[in-house]
Amino acid sequence: MLIIARVVRLAGPVTIAVLVAGIGIHVFDVSTQPAPFARIDTLARALASPFADVFLPADEKLRLTLNWGLAAIFYGCIAPLVAYLLARADDGIGSWRRTRRA
């Protein structure tokens, strides 16, 4: 379980980096013609798809920045929590109750 917790803990910042890079691609009007930019854009769209219509301002760049930023904040909060719960599951549920101090 600890290996899975470490992978989850690492996946959080990687997800945030992809979303922030995707925001940068759209805000600065970077061409997605090169393959790496297209892949980052596609991956960022997939990661932020649950948050696609949370904020609906008229400006497209602002809408994308708010929704994808919310997704980055969400993944940044959830990844450490899930990693913590996985690490605690490795110790066993209630193991903190079994230890006695002298």
TIVO-201735 format. One line per field, with one value per residue (C-alpha): residue number from 1; x, y, z. Coordinates in steps of 0.5 Angstrom, whole numbers, plus 500, padded with zeros to 3 digits. Example, Ala and Ser with C-alpha at 12.3 -4.5 7.8 and 13.67 -1.06 7.14 Angstrom:
seq 1,2 $
c1 525,527 $
c2 491,498 $
c3 516,514 $
//
This chain:
seq 1,2,3,4,5,6,7,8,9,10,11,12,13,14,15,16,17,18,19,20,21,22,23,24,25,26,27,28,29,30,31,32,33,34,35,36,37,38,39,40,41,42,43,44,45,46,47,48,49,50,51,52,53,54,55,56,57,58,59,60,61,62,63,64,65,66,67,68,69,70,71,72,73,74,75,76,77,78,79,80,81,82,83,84,85,86,87,88,89,90,91,92,93,94,95,96,97,98,99,100,101,102 $
c1 500,506,508,501,501,507,505,498,503,507,501,498,503,504,497,497,503,499,493,497,501,494,492,498,498,491,492,498,495,501,500,498,501,507,506,508,503,497,498,499,492,489,491,489,482,481,483,479,473,469,470,468,462,463,464,461,464,463,471,473,480,477,472,478,483,477,475,482,484,479,481,488,486,482,487,492,488,485,492,495,489,488,496,495,489,493,499,494,491,498,498,492,485,486,493,494,489,493,500,500,505,508 $
c2 500,505,504,506,512,515,514,518,523,524,524,530,535,532,533,540,542,539,543,549,548,547,554,557,554,557,564,566,563,558,554,546,544,541,534,536,542,538,532,537,540,534,531,538,537,530,532,538,535,534,542,544,548,550,558,560,568,570,571,564,565,567,561,556,559,559,552,549,552,549,543,544,546,540,535,538,537,530,527,528,526,520,518,519,514,509,510,509,503,500,501,497,501,503,501,508,505,499,503,504,509,508 $
c3 500,501,494,492,497,494,487,489,492,486,481,485,483,476,475,477,473,467,468,469,463,459,462,460,453,452,456,452,445,444,438,439,433,436,438,446,446,443,448,454,452,451,457,461,458,460,467,468,464,471,472,465,466,474,472,466,464,457,456,454,457,464,463,462,467,473,471,470,476,480,478,480,487,487,485,490,496,494,492,499,503,499,500,507,507,503,508,514,511,511,518,520,522,529,530,534,539,540,542,550,553,559 $
//
